[in-house]
């Protein structure tokens, strides 16, 4: 079918506008998995930024070591053979080489250890929290409680009609932006694991035990994770969705949540119906 230049121009304009709208809508979702993604998710916290930096450092170190070993193997194949050396060398020791292959790996390990310990300390040393959220893993959904804001609690189940697929939930965990959020985790039945890649957090939720981690999201949006512990037949349908909003919007949400969840105790619906699939 032939199109006039005017029709072609309108079609291109429509595609451009649609693309811009799609891009704007995607940005509102925050970081999330992408098809055929080979890199880490976009960082939304300082901890995740440091994790990505440390990962990049390790990739460079591994690449250099691999190329160095490859060069040595090529040299061995080319030079150390019966054709190139009909009379083999009788050398058995080389002090310089022995010192080098002992000292250089030690220096490499030190170069890795220093940022590794710094990152580990940052992850485990929880600063003074602005907000505490308790996440309880259940088969197969999460319950969130806000002990600092009226002690209300609600369930968060997989919602099939929401995107992204297998990550959208009916009730997101809502937190304010640029605030230190302490997340306390426990399990109601079996071991679960609370993990949000964009925040750089992953911690087990164990029955009878209270673990805790923290994050400070620097950008608004919705960020997704999943239970990362094999917890039963519906393990794959136990997503985590964290909605990061401005302070004013969070305050409004807290007031509405107090009313919404005060008369409906957590787990009532979920225990009766099971996970939404």
FIKOL-593775 format. One line per 2 residues: number of its first residue (from 1); their letters; for each residue x, y, z of C-alpha. Coordinates in nm, 2 decimals. Layout:
N
NUM> A> X:Y:Z ~ ... $
END
This chain:
277
1> XX> 0.00:0.00:0.00 ~ 0.14:0.34:-0.10 $
3> XX> 0.14:0.64:0.13 ~ 0.17:1.00:0.04 $
5> XX> 0.44:1.21:0.20 ~ 0.19:1.37:0.43 $
7> XX> 0.07:1.03:0.55 ~ 0.42:0.91:0.60 $
9> XX> 0.50:1.22:0.80 ~ 0.20:1.17:1.03 $
11> XX> 0.29:0.81:1.07 ~ 0.65:0.89:1.18 $
13> XX> 0.52:1.16:1.41 ~ 0.28:0.92:1.57 $
15> XX> 0.55:0.66:1.62 ~ 0.78:0.92:1.77 $
17> XX> 0.52:1.04:2.02 ~ 0.43:0.68:2.11 $
19> XX> 0.80:0.60:2.17 ~ 0.84:0.91:2.39 $
21> XX> 0.54:0.81:2.59 ~ 0.66:0.46:2.63 $
23> XX> 1.00:0.58:2.75 ~ 0.84:0.81:3.00 $
25> XX> 0.62:0.54:3.13 ~ 0.91:0.30:3.16 $
27> XX> 1.11:0.55:3.36 ~ 0.83:0.57:3.62 $
29> XX> 0.87:0.20:3.69 ~ 1.23:0.25:3.81 $
31> XX> 1.48:-0.03:3.76 ~ 1.34:-0.37:3.66 $
33> XX> 1.47:-0.67:3.46 ~ 1.49:-0.63:3.08 $
35> XX> 1.48:-0.91:2.81 ~ 1.83:-1.05:2.74 $
37> XX> 1.99:-0.82:3.00 ~ 2.35:-0.91:3.06 $
39> XX> 2.44:-0.63:3.31 ~ 2.33:-0.56:3.66 $
41> XX> 2.01:-0.36:3.71 ~ 2.04:0.01:3.73 $
43> XX> 2.14:0.12:4.08 ~ 1.88:0.31:4.29 $
45> XX> 2.08:0.32:4.61 ~ 2.44:0.42:4.71 $
47> XX> 2.51:0.06:4.82 ~ 2.41:-0.08:4.48 $
49> XX> 2.62:0.19:4.31 ~ 2.92:0.06:4.50 $
51> XX> 2.83:-0.30:4.42 ~ 2.83:-0.22:4.05 $
53> XX> 3.17:-0.04:4.09 ~ 3.32:-0.33:4.27 $
55> XX> 3.18:-0.57:4.01 ~ 3.34:-0.36:3.73 $
57> XX> 3.67:-0.37:3.91 ~ 3.65:-0.75:3.94 $
59> XX> 3.57:-0.78:3.57 ~ 3.88:-0.58:3.48 $
61> XX> 4.10:-0.78:3.71 ~ 3.96:-1.11:3.58 $
63> XX> 4.00:-1.00:3.22 ~ 4.36:-0.89:3.26 $
65> XX> 4.45:-1.22:3.44 ~ 4.28:-1.42:3.17 $
67> XX> 4.45:-1.24:2.89 ~ 4.79:-1.27:3.07 $
69> XX> 4.74:-1.65:3.11 ~ 4.63:-1.68:2.74 $
71> XX> 4.95:-1.50:2.63 ~ 5.16:-1.74:2.84 $
73> XX> 4.99:-2.04:2.69 ~ 5.05:-1.91:2.34 $
75> XX> 5.42:-1.85:2.42 ~ 5.44:-2.21:2.56 $
77> XX> 5.28:-2.36:2.25 ~ 5.49:-2.16:2.00 $
79> XX> 5.83:-2.17:2.17 ~ 5.84:-2.47:2.40 $
81> XX> 5.81:-2.76:2.16 ~ 6.05:-3.02:2.00 $
83> XX> 6.07:-2.83:1.68 ~ 6.16:-2.49:1.83 $
85> XX> 6.38:-2.64:2.11 ~ 6.54:-2.97:1.99 $
87> XX> 6.76:-2.95:2.30 ~ 6.54:-2.90:2.60 $
89> XX> 6.65:-2.67:2.88 ~ 6.75:-2.82:3.21 $
91> XX> 6.66:-2.51:3.42 ~ 6.47:-2.61:3.73 $
93> XX> 6.45:-2.29:3.94 ~ 6.41:-1.92:3.87 $
95> XX> 6.41:-1.71:4.18 ~ 6.26:-1.40:4.02 $
97> XX> 5.97:-1.59:3.87 ~ 5.90:-1.78:4.19 $
99> XX> 5.89:-1.45:4.39 ~ 5.67:-1.29:4.13 $
101> XX> 5.41:-1.56:4.11 ~ 5.39:-1.55:4.49 $
103> XX> 5.39:-1.17:4.54 ~ 5.16:-1.07:4.25 $
105> XX> 4.86:-1.28:4.35 ~ 4.89:-1.15:4.71 $
107> XX> 4.89:-0.79:4.58 ~ 4.58:-0.87:4.36 $
109> XX> 4.40:-1.02:4.66 ~ 4.48:-0.71:4.87 $
111> XX> 4.35:-0.49:4.59 ~ 4.02:-0.69:4.59 $
113> XX> 4.00:-0.72:4.97 ~ 4.01:-0.35:5.05 $
115> XX> 3.70:-0.24:4.85 ~ 3.53:-0.57:4.94 $
117> XX> 3.56:-0.51:5.31 ~ 3.45:-0.15:5.27 $
119> XX> 3.14:-0.26:5.08 ~ 3.06:-0.53:5.33 $
121> XX> 3.09:-0.28:5.62 ~ 2.86:-0.04:5.43 $
123> XX> 2.60:-0.32:5.39 ~ 2.61:-0.45:5.74 $
125> XX> 2.65:-0.12:5.93 ~ 2.29:0.01:5.94 $
127> XX> 2.27:0.38:5.99 ~ 2.00:0.55:6.20 $
129> XX> 1.68:0.47:6.03 ~ 1.41:0.72:5.92 $
131> XX> 1.16:0.44:5.88 ~ 1.13:0.07:5.97 $
133> XX> 0.94:-0.18:5.77 ~ 0.89:-0.54:5.87 $
135> XX> 0.86:-0.79:5.58 ~ 0.72:-1.13:5.67 $
137> XX> 0.76:-1.41:5.42 ~ 0.46:-1.64:5.39 $
139> XX> 0.37:-1.92:5.15 ~ 0.35:-1.75:4.90 $
141> XX> 0.33:-1.38:4.95 ~ 0.48:-1.10:5.16 $
143> XX> 0.32:-0.91:5.45 ~ 0.44:-0.56:5.54 $
145> XX> 0.41:-0.38:5.87 ~ 0.50:-0.02:5.96 $
147> XX> 0.56:-0.01:6.33 ~ 0.67:0.36:6.31 $
149> XX> 0.35:0.47:6.15 ~ 0.06:0.32:6.34 $
151> XX> 0.15:-0.05:6.33 ~ -0.08:-0.14:6.04 $
153> XX> 0.00:-0.44:5.83 ~ -0.11:-0.56:5.49 $
155> XX> -0.05:-0.84:5.24 ~ 0.12:-0.81:4.90 $
157> XX> 0.02:-1.08:4.65 ~ 0.10:-1.14:4.29 $
159> XX> -0.14:-0.95:4.05 ~ -0.18:-1.12:3.71 $
161> XX> -0.33:-0.80:3.56 ~ -0.03:-0.58:3.64 $
163> XX> 0.30:-0.53:3.46 ~ 0.58:-0.63:3.46 $
165> XX> 0.47:-1.00:3.43 ~ 0.52:-1.20:3.75 $
167> XX> 0.65:-0.90:3.93 ~ 0.34:-0.67:3.97 $
169> XX> 0.15:-0.69:4.30 ~ -0.18:-0.57:4.44 $
171> XX> -0.03:-0.37:4.73 ~ 0.33:-0.23:4.70 $
173> XX> 0.56:-0.16:4.99 ~ 0.57:0.22:4.99 $
175> XX> 0.86:0.42:5.12 ~ 0.98:0.78:5.10 $
177> XX> 1.27:0.88:4.87 ~ 1.61:0.98:5.02 $
179> XX> 1.54:0.83:5.35 ~ 1.72:0.54:5.54 $
181> XX> 1.48:0.25:5.54 ~ 1.55:-0.04:5.78 $
183> XX> 1.39:-0.36:5.66 ~ 1.33:-0.63:5.92 $
185> XX> 1.26:-0.98:5.78 ~ 1.12:-1.30:5.93 $
187> XX> 0.94:-1.60:5.80 ~ 0.60:-1.72:5.91 $
189> XX> 0.64:-2.08:5.78 ~ 0.96:-2.17:5.59 $
191> XX> 1.28:-1.98:5.50 ~ 1.22:-1.71:5.24 $
193> XX> 1.46:-1.44:5.11 ~ 1.39:-1.07:5.06 $
195> XX> 1.58:-0.94:4.76 ~ 1.56:-0.62:4.55 $
197> XX> 1.85:-0.61:4.30 ~ 1.82:-0.23:4.23 $
199> XX> 1.87:-0.16:4.60 ~ 2.16:-0.41:4.64 $
201> XX> 1.98:-0.60:4.92 ~ 1.92:-0.97:4.98 $
203> XX> 1.85:-1.12:5.32 ~ 1.69:-1.44:5.45 $
205> XX> 1.35:-1.43:5.62 ~ 1.38:-1.72:5.88 $
207> XX> 1.10:-1.83:6.11 ~ 1.17:-1.75:6.47 $
209> XX> 1.45:-1.51:6.38 ~ 1.45:-1.13:6.30 $
211> XX> 1.71:-1.03:6.04 ~ 1.76:-0.67:5.91 $
213> XX> 1.91:-0.48:5.63 ~ 1.87:-0.13:5.49 $
215> XX> 1.85:0.09:5.18 ~ 1.83:0.45:5.08 $
217> XX> 1.65:0.49:4.75 ~ 1.77:0.81:4.57 $
219> XX> 1.51:0.80:4.29 ~ 1.13:0.77:4.28 $
221> XX> 0.97:0.48:4.10 ~ 0.87:0.12:4.15 $
223> XX> 1.14:-0.13:4.20 ~ 1.10:-0.50:4.19 $
225> XX> 1.25:-0.81:4.35 ~ 1.15:-1.17:4.43 $
227> XX> 1.19:-1.43:4.70 ~ 1.53:-1.57:4.64 $
229> XX> 1.50:-1.89:4.85 ~ 1.34:-2.20:4.72 $
231> XX> 1.03:-2.19:4.95 ~ 0.78:-2.43:4.79 $
233> XX> 0.57:-2.49:4.49 ~ 0.48:-2.12:4.43 $
235> XX> 0.82:-1.98:4.50 ~ 0.82:-1.82:4.15 $
237> XX> 0.50:-1.63:4.22 ~ 0.62:-1.44:4.53 $
239> XX> 0.73:-1.10:4.39 ~ 0.84:-0.79:4.58 $
241> XX> 0.74:-0.44:4.47 ~ 0.87:-0.13:4.64 $
243> XX> 0.72:0.20:4.55 ~ 0.95:0.50:4.63 $
245> XX> 0.76:0.83:4.65 ~ 0.81:1.19:4.77 $
247> XX> 0.76:1.27:5.14 ~ 0.43:1.44:5.10 $
249> XX> 0.29:1.15:4.89 ~ 0.42:0.90:5.15 $
251> XX> 0.25:1.09:5.43 ~ -0.08:1.08:5.24 $
253> XX> -0.04:0.71:5.17 ~ 0.02:0.64:5.54 $
255> XX> -0.30:0.81:5.64 ~ -0.50:0.63:5.38 $
257> XX> -0.33:0.30:5.47 ~ -0.42:0.33:5.84 $
259> XX> -0.79:0.35:5.75 ~ -0.77:0.09:5.47 $
261> XX> -0.59:-0.18:5.67 ~ -0.72:-0.11:6.02 $
263> XX> -1.04:-0.30:5.97 ~ -0.88:-0.58:5.76 $
265> XX> -0.61:-0.77:5.95 ~ -0.32:-0.90:5.73 $
267> XX> -0.34:-1.25:5.60 ~ -0.72:-1.28:5.63 $
269> XX> -0.77:-1.27:5.25 ~ -0.44:-1.45:5.17 $
271> XX> -0.49:-1.74:5.41 ~ -0.84:-1.80:5.27 $
273> XX> -0.76:-1.79:4.91 ~ -0.38:-1.85:4.87 $
275> XX> -0.15:-1.67:4.63 ~ -0.31:-1.49:4.33 $
277> X> -0.21:-1.68:4.01 $
END
